[in-house]
Amino acid sequence: GRAVAIKQVIQPGYAPELNPAERVFQEVRRHVEGRVYGSVAEKQAAAEVYLKELAGDRERIKQLAGWGWIEDNLASLPKQTV
C-alpha cells in the first residue's frame, strides 16, 4: 500500500454555532418556519426548493459557512493530483 500524507485540520472547540452545516440549517429554518403547510411533505418540499436555491448561490453559502478558519485550513491542504 501507498503511504498517504494526512494534514491535521485544527477546529475550534465544540460550538454548534461555529459548525457550517448548522448555519445553513438555521438559514433554511428561517426561510420555512412561521408558515402553515398542509403536510410535512409540503414543508419538506419548501425546504428542498430553498436548499437548491442556496446551492446555486455560492456567495450566500460563503457568507453562511466560509469563515476564515475554514478557508485558511482548506487553503493549506495539499493540492490533489488526478
C-alpha positions, 0 to 999 in steps of 0.5 A: 500500500501507498503511504498517504500524507494526512494534514491535521485540520485544527477546529475550534472547540465544540460550538454548534454555532461555529459548525457550517452545516448548522448555519445553513440549517438555521438559514433554511429554518428561517426561510420555512418556519412561521408558515402553515403547510398542509403536510410535512411533505409540503414543508419538506418540499419548501425546504428542498426548493430553498436548499437548491436555491442556496446551492446555486448561490455560492456567495450566500453559502460563503457568507453562511459557512466560509469563515476564515478558519475554514478557508485558511485550513482548506487553503493549506491542504495539499493540492490533489493530483488526478 
